Amino acid sequence: MGIIQHLAGRFVRQHGGRVRVPRIIEREVRNHARPGGATEREQRKAAAATAIVAAFFLGKSRFPQPELSTEDLPTVERIMEALKNLPGGMNKTHGGEAELIALAAREQKATGTRQVLLSNDGGASVVAARYQIPTRHAADVLAEFACADPGLSPTECTALFRSACEISAPPVVSRPADDSAFTCSHANGLCGPCDNAE
Ligand SMILES: [Zn+2]
C-alpha cells in the first residue's frame, strides 16, 4: 500500500477503526523504511515503508497495538512450528506472522468477533486458516478499494498491483489472472470483495 501515498490514506479511511497492528510488525516496517538501499527495488521498498509509517504509525492515525501475554507463548510456538513445517518454511523466521496469527486467534476466541489477517505470505494464510482466520492479500485490498470507489478503474488497479508485487507479492497461484478481479459485480448480484468488506 505504501507504493502510492493515497492508497495508505484510503486504507486508513476505509478500515481505520478495525485495524490492529502488533508492535513486531511496526518494527519490521520501520526497519524497511531506512533509506540508503543500493538497488532501485530497495529504494522503492524504503519509500513505500516510509509512507506506511507516516500513515499508520504516526499521530492520530496510530492503530491500536495488541500485545502478547505469557499465556499466548505456547500458541506462538505452535504456530511458528507449523509455519516452519510448510514447504519452503524452514528458511524463514516467521516471528511477525506467528505473533499476528496468535493475536488474531486470541481475539476471535475471546470476543467472537471475526478476525481477518492482512498478509501476502502464503504460508501464514495456510496456518491462519487452521484457526478459522481468513487472509486478504494486496489484490484483495485493492479490489475492496475498487468496489468502494468507481473512479478507481480495473486497469489502474492492475497496474498498481503489478507495481506493488515488485516490493511484496502474494503467491503466484493467489494472484488475479486479469482485470476482472478489480471489477465490482455488486450491481449484478454477488460481489466477493463487497461481501468481504462488510
Ligand atoms: Zn464489489
Boltz pocket constraint, residues with backbone or C-beta under 6 A from the ligand:
constraints:
  - pocket:
      binder: B
      contacts: [[A, 143], [A, 147], [A, 183], [A, 184], [A, 185], [A, 186], [A, 191], [A, 192], [A, 193], [A, 194], [A, 195]]
      max_distance: 6.0
